[in-house]
Amino acid sequence: MPEPRRGAARERLFDLVLWLLLCVPVLLKSDPNDGGSWPLVAIGVVVLAGCVAVSRRWPLLALGVTVAASLPASLELFTPSYSLALIAFGYLAGRRQEHTRAALWLFGAVAAVGLLLTRLTHTSLGQWFTLLLALALAVVAPWLIGRYVRQYDRLVRSGWELADRMEREQAAVADRERLRERSRIAGDMHDSLGHDLALIAIRAGALEVSPELGPAQQRAAGELRGAAADATARLRDIIGVLREEDAGAPTTPPGETVEELAARARASGLAVTLATTPVPTLPGMSGLALHRIVQEGLTNAAKHAPGAAVTVTVTPNPTYVRVRVVSGPGREQGGGGTDTGAAAGTGTGAGPDGQERISGHRPEPGSGPGPDSDSGGTGLVGLGERVRLAGGTLTHRATPDGGFALEAELPRKPPAPLPTAPTSARELDRARREVRKGLARAIWIPLALLAALGLLMAGVALWTQYQSYLEPEDYAKLRVGMSLAQISEASDDLPDHPLGHPPHGVPPEPAGMHECRYYRASMLAAIPVYRLCFVDGHLADKAEVP
């Protein structure tokens, strides 16, 4: 059976068991043998069936109908037939109702209707207080328990949802990190292999025009130079596909120092001058960026300014290091010269007169390299991102003599990344705040209403006691033998509501009295009381008892 159908079957089974359970008190207390009637039994069973049927969609409606069925049987609300239904539907209303405002309005309406019925039937306010107590214990208390269970389940469900989301996010982050690391490896491979291929092309170009080699060796050197240039172009195309647009800079520093990089380039035929020795060592991303700036400057000079002199200057400061790579204008080589421009992917060859022939695209002599030269500018763009991640700045410009300058400032201490809370932590904190607000609305607001109700009941009780309170001064003015009219004149009329029955512990009334009335002698104490006994409308005995 599919899961949705299995869940619907469980709900129907639960509703059926609940209905049967709630019908038991109705069947027991409305039985004709107990003074009830079968029509009342049928009505109660049908009402409970309807309440159970609508309790999932409209839980407050089921609770309201149950209260309406209880009030005609007893103004005190607590009835043997529907007391269990009140508790059950009160709990279900708190468990299933989303908002609390409607429930609070319902509780207030029940209290107001109970007070109105009390006044219409001329019953004492004691019954209304009993109704309020039954409302608080049989309806509001189960409703609060239901609200608590609902909020707890909501928190648990939110926790599981967040845990599942965190697992998915961690898997996605792991996938992104793997792809990003592959991109970084691809970028580093492009940087290192491109540099090495450029140096191979320079050496092959030098061998191609060397007069010490024969035509066959020169032709083989030219083919080697062309193959290196083609490999550089293919490598750039492949890495350009693999590299993401927002790929970060590689974080693993190369094992080669700046001095070793300059020496290797010098051995390959580049005129490299390292003006600062030893080069200061920078930690982390700054050290990696320093190496890459020098490597990019040397590679661009080899590609776009063949034969130009390159000067590398590293100036240390207390807080940052300034690096400057300046290449002069490239030179056009004649016969017997050395053309090192092959790394840019240009095709060269020696003509019959020994003059170097140039084919393909290359910058004009003296123009210097630029960001839109053969590499498409991606090298400088990626280098700028790497320097930015290290906390530095990068600038590049053409020099007045037609060369090119690459400058950067790198901090000795890279700035620490700002801590950011993960999305899952923010979501969990938001869910906890929502649950706290829900618990406050579900528990503290009803408790505040109950406290206000208690204060109201205390006020009404004091008012009721005042209605039966006889002032000691008025009691002292009363004399045996006075008629009711004379008593009213002497004591500004007696209280309107004498006590309904003598308090516990009061001695027996005198014999022969037609009527005895009891009045409170104190506002707060139940005893002593004033007892006034009358015969034929005249005061026959007065006493303070006990």
Secondary structure by P-SEA (a helix, b strand, c coil): ccaaaaaaaaaaaaaaaaaaaaaaaaaaaacccccccaaaaaaaaaaaaaaaaaccccaaaaaaaaaaaaaaacccccccccaaaaaaaaaaaaacccccaaaaaaaaaaaaaaaaaaaaacccaaaaaaaaaaaaaccaaaaaaaaaaaaaaaaaaaaaaaaaaaaaaaaaaaaaaaaaaaaaaaaaaaaaaaaaaaaaaaaaaaaaacccccaaaaaaaaaaaaaaaaaaaaaaaaaaaacccccccccccccccaaaaaaaaaaaccccccccccccccccaaaaaaaaaaaaaaaaaacccccbbbbbbbbbcccbbbbbbbbcbbbbbcccccccccccbbbbbbccccbbbbccccccccccccccccccaaaaaaaaaaaaaacbbbbbbbccccbbbbbbccccccccccccccaaaaaaaaaaaaaaaaaaaacaaaaaaaaaaaaaaaaaaaaaaaaacccaaaaaaccccccaaaaaaaccccccccccccccccccccccccbbbbbbcccccccbbbbbbbcccccccccccc
